[in-house]
């Protein structure tokens, strides 16, 4: 039996650009921002208002970020979020925003989609507190979905969670488990951080293409929600060493 989840009505007939927050502008985050720019331009070709994106990261660019994360020598010492957003704004003529602080509900005003590209459980718990179970009277800052990316050396997963979303049929799935609900043991290891994709250790331990392959596969899920409005899986596992991608079915 195939289970379906439908996007909220607002995604089908948005009055404003769909708002998106990207938390973490490292190996995965820079890929996500570039894919969001492609999605935005493609949506506008379909007479859709497109996306309004906010990038949140308080890290500054170091030597180990050069090349792998689409930063150059000229970017050293600058905030990752500012450099990445400024570059996309200039290239595509956008007005997206950069936030040079850690993600916290005090600095996050609410967006339709949150995409986390972080390497620790503490940051994910902050997102859960801020976005899950929270609703707004305004469509443009009501959080509907939380897409989380996580990866190791040559493998990774992406998980799309949601708040309650009214469905056209009772048999459709109105709530998608987020990454912390799906992997409940994760919260027990809050103090244990995975190797960051912005450190020298990551350059030695992570395959060069895991970020791009993982992110492109996951961002296709967002593209499907925004254009076809219906999904049958809420995430997936990617393994570069075996060339296997396995969906997380709804």
C-alpha positions in Angstrom: 0.0 0.0 0.0 1.3 3.4 -0.9 0.8 6.2 1.6 0.5 9.8 0.3 1.2 13.1 2.0 -0.1 16.3 0.3 1.5 19.8 0.7 -0.6 22.4 2.4 -3.1 24.4 0.3 -0.9 27.4 0.7 1.9 25.7 -1.3 -0.5 25.2 -4.2 -1.7 28.8 -4.4 0.9 30.9 -2.5 0.3 34.7 -2.2 3.9 35.3 -1.2 7.2 33.6 -1.9 7.6 30.4 0.1 9.9 31.2 3.0 12.9 29.0 3.8 15.5 29.0 6.5 18.8 27.2 6.0 20.6 26.5 9.2 24.3 25.9 8.7 26.3 27.0 5.6 29.0 24.3 5.4 29.4 21.4 3.0 25.7 20.6 2.8 24.5 24.1 3.4 26.3 25.7 0.5 24.9 23.0 -1.8 21.4 23.5 -0.4 21.5 27.3 -1.0 22.6 26.8 -4.6 19.8 24.2 -5.2 17.3 26.6 -3.7 18.4 29.3 -6.1 17.8 26.9 -9.0 14.4 25.9 -7.5 13.5 29.6 -7.2 14.3 30.5 -10.8 12.5 27.4 -12.1 9.4 28.1 -10.0 9.2 31.7 -11.4 9.2 30.2 -14.9 6.1 28.4 -13.8 4.4 31.7 -12.7 5.1 30.9 -9.1 6.3 33.7 -6.7 9.4 31.6 -5.9 11.3 31.5 -2.6 12.5 33.9 0.1 15.6 32.4 1.8 17.4 33.1 5.1 20.7 31.5 5.8 21.8 31.3 9.5 25.4 30.5 10.5 27.7 32.3 12.9 30.9 30.5 11.6 33.6 32.4 9.6 35.4 31.0 6.6 38.7 29.2 7.4 41.4 27.8 5.1 39.9 24.3 5.3 36.7 25.6 3.8 38.3 26.7 0.6 37.3 24.8 -2.5 35.1 22.1 -0.9 32.5 24.6 0.2 32.6 27.0 -2.7 34.6 29.6 -0.9 37.8 31.2 -2.1 40.9 32.7 -0.6 39.3 36.2 -0.8 36.5 35.0 1.5 38.8 34.1 4.4 37.6 35.5 7.7 34.2 36.5 6.5 30.9 35.0 7.6 29.9 31.9 5.6 26.2 33.0 5.5 27.0 36.5 4.3 29.4 35.3 1.5 27.1 32.6 0.3 24.0 34.7 0.2 25.7 37.8 -1.2 27.1 35.7 -4.1 23.6 34.3 -4.9 21.9 37.7 -4.6 24.4 39.2 -7.1 24.2 36.3 -9.6 20.5 35.8 -9.6 19.3 39.3 -8.6 17.8 38.1 -5.3 17.1 39.8 -2.0 17.8 36.8 0.3 19.1 37.4 3.8 22.0 36.2 5.9 22.0 35.9 9.7 25.4 35.8 11.5 24.1 34.2 14.7 23.5 30.7 15.9 19.9 29.4 15.3 17.6 30.2 18.2 13.9 30.9 18.4 14.9 34.5 19.4 16.5 35.2 16.1 14.2 33.1 13.9 10.9 34.8 12.9 9.3 31.7 11.4 9.5 30.3 7.8 7.5 27.7 5.9 10.4 25.4 5.6 13.5 24.9 7.8 16.5 23.0 6.3 19.1 22.0 8.8 22.7 21.2 7.7 24.2 20.9 11.1 26.6 18.4 12.8 25.2 18.1 16.3 22.1 17.2 18.2 21.9 20.4 20.2 21.3 22.5 17.1 18.6 20.0 16.0 16.9 20.3 19.4 16.8 24.1 19.1 15.1 23.7 15.7 12.6 21.3 17.1 11.7 23.7 20.0 11.3 26.6 17.7 9.5 25.1 14.7 7.7 21.9 15.6 4.2 22.4 17.0 4.3 26.1 16.3 1.8 27.8 14.1 1.3 31.4 13.0 -1.7 33.5 11.8 0.4 34.5 8.8 1.0 32.1 5.9 4.4 33.3 5.1 5.9 32.5 8.5 4.0 29.4 9.4 6.4 26.5 9.7 5.2 23.5 7.8 8.3 21.4 7.2 11.7 20.6 8.6 14.2 18.9 6.3 17.3 17.6 8.0 20.6 16.5 6.4 23.2 14.3 8.0 26.2 12.4 6.7 29.3 10.4 7.4 32.3 9.6 5.2 30.5 8.2 2.2 26.9 7.8 3.4 24.1 10.0 4.7 20.4 10.5 5.2 17.8 13.2 4.8 14.5 13.3 6.7 11.5 15.5 6.1 9.3 16.2 9.1 6.2 18.2 9.4 3.7 19.9 11.6 0.1 18.8 11.3 -1.1 19.5 7.7 -4.7 19.0 6.7 -5.1 16.4 4.0 -7.7 16.0 1.2 -8.5 12.5 2.2 -8.6 10.8 5.7 -6.4 8.1 4.4 -3.5 10.5 3.6 -0.8 11.1 6.2 -1.1 14.4 7.9 2.0 14.3 10.0 5.6 13.3 9.1 8.0 12.4 11.9 11.0 14.6 12.1 14.6 13.4 12.4 14.6 13.4 16.2 11.4 11.5 16.4 12.5 9.0 13.8 15.9 8.4 15.4 15.0 8.7 19.1 18.4 7.6 20.3 19.9 10.7 18.8 18.8 12.9 21.6 20.6 10.8 24.2 23.9 11.7 22.5 23.5 15.5 22.6 27.1 16.1 23.7 28.6 13.9 21.0 29.1 15.9 17.8 29.7 14.4 14.4 32.7 15.5 12.5 31.9 18.9 11.0 32.0 19.2 7.3 34.0 22.4 7.8 37.1 21.0 9.6 40.3 19.4 8.4 39.2 16.1 9.9 36.2 16.2 7.6 38.4 16.8 4.5 40.2 13.6 5.3 37.2 11.5 6.3 34.4 12.6 4.0 34.3 11.7 0.3 34.4 14.6 -2.0 30.9 14.1 -3.5 28.8 12.9 -0.5 27.5 16.5 0.1 26.4 17.2 -3.4 24.8 13.7 -4.0 23.0 13.7 -0.7 21.7 17.3 -1.0 20.5 17.0 -4.6 18.6 13.9 -3.7 17.0 15.5 -0.7 16.2 18.8 -2.4 14.3 16.9 -5.1 11.8 16.2 -2.3 11.3 19.9 -1.8 10.9 20.5 -5.5 8.3 17.7 -5.7 6.3 19.2 -2.8 6.4 22.6 -4.5 5.4 21.4 -8.0 3.5 18.2 -7.7 2.2 18.8 -4.2 2.3 15.1 -3.3 5.0 12.8 -2.0 5.2 9.1 -1.1 8.5 9.1 0.8 9.8 11.6 3.4 13.5 11.0 3.1 16.1 8.6 2.1 19.5 7.0 2.7 22.4 7.5 0.3 25.5 5.3 0.2 28.2 6.3 -2.3 30.3 3.2 -1.7 27.5 0.9 -2.9 25.8 3.4 -5.2 22.5 2.6 -3.4 19.8 5.1 -2.5 16.9 3.8 -0.3 13.8 5.8 0.3 12.2 6.4 3.7 8.6 5.6 2.7 5.7 7.4 4.4 
